[in-house]
Amino acid sequence: MAEKIRTYVKDRPGIVSKVLLILFPFVVLIIGLAVGRISIGLDDVFGAIGRLFSGQEAAGMNDVVVRSMRLPRLLLAALAGAGLAVSGAIFQGLFSNPLATPDTLGVASGSGFGAVLAMLLGFNMTGIQLLAVAFGILAVVITALFGKAAPEGRINMVLAGIMVGSLFSALISLVKFTADTESQLPAITYWLLGGMDSAGYGTLALGAPPIIICLIFFFLIRYRTNLLPLNEDEARSMGVNIKRLRAFCIVGATMITASCVSMCGQVGWVGLIVPHFCRMLFGSNNVKLIPASVSVGAGFMMIVDTLARTVSPKEIPISVLTAIIGAPFFILMLRRRGGKSI
């Protein structure tokens, strides 16, 4: 029997990899629901989830912990990880730049400014999310307007994005300078470091739909996203309006990134290292890369969130852990490729 399984796996690596990609985030989710300062058995985890879907009331403390505390933040982590990973993959292909990230066009900095401005004005979580998304979109609009002003095309867009991102980063610093040092400044600073502690079903109801819709959109057009690096003449010869495709991709990646930032703050490295890791395993074809980025990104962020709330008595900000994990891993990938471009 074991020999038959090994033969099946060897002869059908594509099927095995698909199954593993599908199972990976679900396995991490179950482990994340069980692990924490209060350890919960797998039987209790499955029981709590079953009672949640059947509409029953919480049966005890374990149900409350699973349903009200851990499940919302793990779902948020999965959405943020999947969204940022796919946005990074899209931007890297769009700009033919291995260092492109979801903040290439300044959307994360713009969303961050919108969120801290809402905090300064005393808005509730809904107001923070809405203002964060609005300023994220505004940042990309400004980048697009300046990016079209010169004939360099995509290179000019990247440069404009860097400048716009720097502008909104300066505005964030200005907001922090004017904030109340006892009540507002600590909350703003901690939020900018990223975290899932504010996750709730209400937060997800507002921020999750744009991410899910755009992820489905990218999955459906993943075949065409392979054409993003082509110039207009090459794309036209294949019957594709490359300007429209790029515009749709920028809008989709912007909505994903702005929604992620509005719910969990600025989280770095995910949109950079996850697409590269998936390329090492599955190649550069977006037909495989985008679904792989969804799965690996979701699982990675849930792992990071679980570590953030368990390895220390005080919760560690998400961006700190992603940098600690991401930087050495990125260097390792470079070394394994002999310094060649990823």
Secondary structure as the mmCIF struct_conf table of DSSP 4:
data_model
#
loop_
_struct_conf.conf_type_id
_struct_conf.id
_struct_conf.beg_label_comp_id
_struct_conf.beg_label_asym_id
_struct_conf.beg_label_seq_id
_struct_conf.end_label_comp_id
_struct_conf.end_label_asym_id
_struct_conf.end_label_seq_id
HELX_RH_AL_P HELX_RH_AL_P1 ALA A 2 ASP A 11
HELX_RH_AL_P HELX_RH_AL_P2 PRO A 13 ALA A 34
BEND BEND1 GLY A 36 ILE A 38
HELX_RH_AL_P HELX_RH_AL_P3 LEU A 42 PHE A 53
TURN_TY1_P TURN_TY1_P1 SER A 54 GLY A 55
HELX_LH_PP_P HELX_LH_PP_P1 GLN A 56 ALA A 58
BEND BEND2 GLY A 60 GLY A 60
HELX_RH_AL_P HELX_RH_AL_P4 MET A 61 VAL A 64
HELX_RH_PI_P HELX_RH_PI_P1 VAL A 65 ARG A 70
HELX_RH_AL_P HELX_RH_AL_P5 LEU A 71 LEU A 94
TURN_TY1_P TURN_TY1_P2 PHE A 95 SER A 96
TURN_TY1_P TURN_TY1_P3 PRO A 98 LEU A 99
TURN_TY1_P TURN_TY1_P4 PRO A 102 LEU A 105
BEND BEND3 GLY A 106 GLY A 106
HELX_RH_AL_P HELX_RH_AL_P6 VAL A 107 LEU A 120
TURN_TY1_P TURN_TY1_P5 LEU A 121 GLY A 122
HELX_RH_AL_P HELX_RH_AL_P7 MET A 125 GLY A 147
TURN_TY1_P TURN_TY1_P6 LYS A 148 ALA A 149
BEND BEND4 ALA A 150 ALA A 150
TURN_TY1_P TURN_TY1_P7 PRO A 151 GLY A 153
HELX_RH_AL_P HELX_RH_AL_P8 ARG A 154 THR A 178
BEND BEND5 ALA A 179 ALA A 179
TURN_TY1_P TURN_TY1_P8 THR A 181 SER A 183
HELX_RH_AL_P HELX_RH_AL_P9 GLN A 184 LEU A 192
TURN_TY1_P TURN_TY1_P9 LEU A 193 LEU A 193
BEND BEND6 MET A 196 MET A 196
TURN_TY1_P TURN_TY1_P10 ASP A 197 SER A 198
HELX_RH_AL_P HELX_RH_AL_P10 TYR A 201 LEU A 220
TURN_TY1_P TURN_TY1_P11 ILE A 221 TYR A 223
HELX_RH_3T_P HELX_RH_3T_P1 ARG A 224 LEU A 227
TURN_TY1_P TURN_TY1_P12 LEU A 228 PRO A 229
BEND BEND7 LEU A 230 LEU A 230
HELX_RH_AL_P HELX_RH_AL_P11 GLU A 232 SER A 237
TURN_TY1_P TURN_TY1_P13 MET A 238 GLY A 239
HELX_RH_AL_P HELX_RH_AL_P12 ILE A 242 CYS A 264
BEND BEND8 TRP A 269 TRP A 269
HELX_RH_AL_P HELX_RH_AL_P13 VAL A 270 PHE A 282
BEND BEND9 SER A 284 SER A 284
HELX_RH_AL_P HELX_RH_AL_P14 ASN A 286 ALA A 308
TURN_TY1_P TURN_TY1_P14 ARG A 309 THR A 310
BEND BEND10 VAL A 311 LYS A 314
HELX_LH_PP_P HELX_LH_PP_P2 GLU A 315 PRO A 317
HELX_RH_AL_P HELX_RH_AL_P15 ILE A 318 ARG A 336
TURN_TY1_P TURN_TY1_P15 ARG A 337 GLY A 339
#
